[in-house]
Amino acid sequence: MKHLLFAIVILSANANAGFDGKSGRGAFNNGSFEQDYTQWQGTGNQEIVTAPAYQVTHGGKAVLFNAGQTEPNAVLSQTFFTKVGATYTLTFDFGTTAYLSTDEQRLQVEVYNSGRFPHLHLNITTPIFARGTGTWYESRQYTFVADDYLTTLYFADVSPTTYNIDLLLDNVRIIKR
């Protein structure tokens, strides 16, 4: 049975955006989870992991989803400002850590504005395969055009199995083009 894990990330891609003390929203920050869940809100089966116990791609921390055969049900979110009409590039590293597995992990990525009239900009599911025992990462890059001052990015673990295999996320970046 397939399990669905939604990791929500709300991102403001304007690198020059300020911080709104009332709402807690500002520029996108902490994409490598170096301050744990600061700027993020997380629920479900996920945890911050550290090197060297886990391989990471930037800094010393990453997020691990569905560790130890748990149900992939985590939700991860962050809110940030964007500039209407601006084009942004979303880049992130996702990986798998496995023991004696060649199974597939899948990461669903959604980007939408979170203003008065939500509109989906991006909806992609991307796979990564384990290669035995170890950890493997791949980078992905997507672009979107903001049509509101707030933008939301969702990461969802839609992997077909979680037996002896887990999904990792690190080095999430949003760049205004």
N, C-alpha and C positions, 0 to 999 in steps of 0.2 A: 504494500500500500504506500502510495506516495504521500509524503508529508509536505506541508507548505510552511515556510518560515519567511515572514516578512520582516525585513530589517529596514526601518524607515530612516531616511536621512533627509533632513530639510536643509538646503544649502543656499547661501547667498553668494553668488559668484562674483560680486563686485569687490575686487581687492581693495578698493578705496572706500568701501562703505563703512559708515561709522557704526557705533553701538547704540542701540535704543535701550536705555536703562529701564523703561517701563515694561517692555515686552520681553526683554532678555535677548533680543535678536541683534545680530551684527554680521560682520563678515564671517565667511566660513573659516573655522579654526579646528585645530587638533585632529587633522585627518590621519595622523599616524598614531593616535591614541596615547601619546606620551603623557598626557595628564589624565589618563584613564578615561572616564566617561564625561569629563568636563566638556561642555557645549553639546553633549549627546544625551539622549534619554534612551535607556535600554530596558527591555523586558524579555522574558522567556529564557530559553537555554542558550546562553552565550556568556562569555567571560573574556576579560582582558588577560592575555598571556604575555610572558616576557622571554626575551632571549637570555641565556642560551638554551633554556628548556624547550623553546619553540623557535623555529627559524622565522625571522621577520625580514621585511624588505627595506624599512626605513626607521631609523631610531632603534628603540629597544622593546617596543610593544606592538601587539596586533590584537584583533578580535577573533576569537575562536567560536564557531557555531556548532551546535549539537555534539559537544564533547562526550565521549564515553557512551556511545550508543543511545543518547537521549533524543527525544523527538525534536525535529527542527522547527521550533516555534518562536524564535527570537524576533524581536522588533527593535530596531535601532533608528533613532531620529535626531536630526539637527535642523534648526531654522536659521536662515540667513537672507540678506537682502540681495536683489539683483536689479539691474538697470533694464527697464523696458526697451525692447528692440535690440539689445546687445546679444552677440553670439558668445557662447561659453563652451569651453572644452572640459569635459569630465574625464579624468584619468584615475585609475585605481589598480592596485595589485590584488589579485585573489588567488588563493592556492588551496591545495589539499595536503593533508598530512594523513598517512595511512600505514597500516601494518598488513603486509601480505595481501595487497589489494590492487586490482587494476580497474576498479569501479569508477564510475563517472560521478562527479559533483556538478550541480548546475546552480548558477547564480542569476536570478532575474533582477533586472535593473529598470527602474521606472523613474522618470523625471517629469514633474508637472508643476504648474504654478499653484500657489496656495492662497490666492487672493479671493475675491468675491465670486469669481466664475472659474473654478478649477478646470484646467485644460491639460491633457496628457501630451507631453513633448517627445517622450522616448519610452519604449517598452520593448526590451530585448532580454532574451534568455541566452546565456553563454556557458558552454561546458568546459570542464577541465577533467583530465583523467589521471588517476594515480598510476604509478609505474613500479609497483611492488611495495617496498618499505622505505619510507622517507617523507620528504616534504618537497613540493613543487609549486612554483608560482608562475603566473602569467600576468601581463599587464593588458588592460583594455582601455580604449579611448573612444569617446563619443562626443558629439557636439549637439547643442540645442540653442534655441533662441528664446530668451525670456520674454514673456508677454505680461508680466506683472512684477511688482517690486519684491515679492517673496517667491521662492522656488523650493520645491520639495523633491528630494531624491530618495527612492526606496530601493533597498537591497533585499532580495528574498531568496532564501535557500530553498530551491525546488528540486533537490537531489532525489534520485530514485532509491537510494539506500544510505544508511548511516552506520552500517556494521563495519567496524575497524577502519573507518574513514571519516574525517571531519573537514569542514570548510574554514578557510582563513581569509581575513580581509585586512588590508594595510594600505597605507600611503594614498589615501583618497585626496584628490586635488581638483579644484575648480579654478580655471584660468579664463579671464575675460579676454577675448581676441580682439 
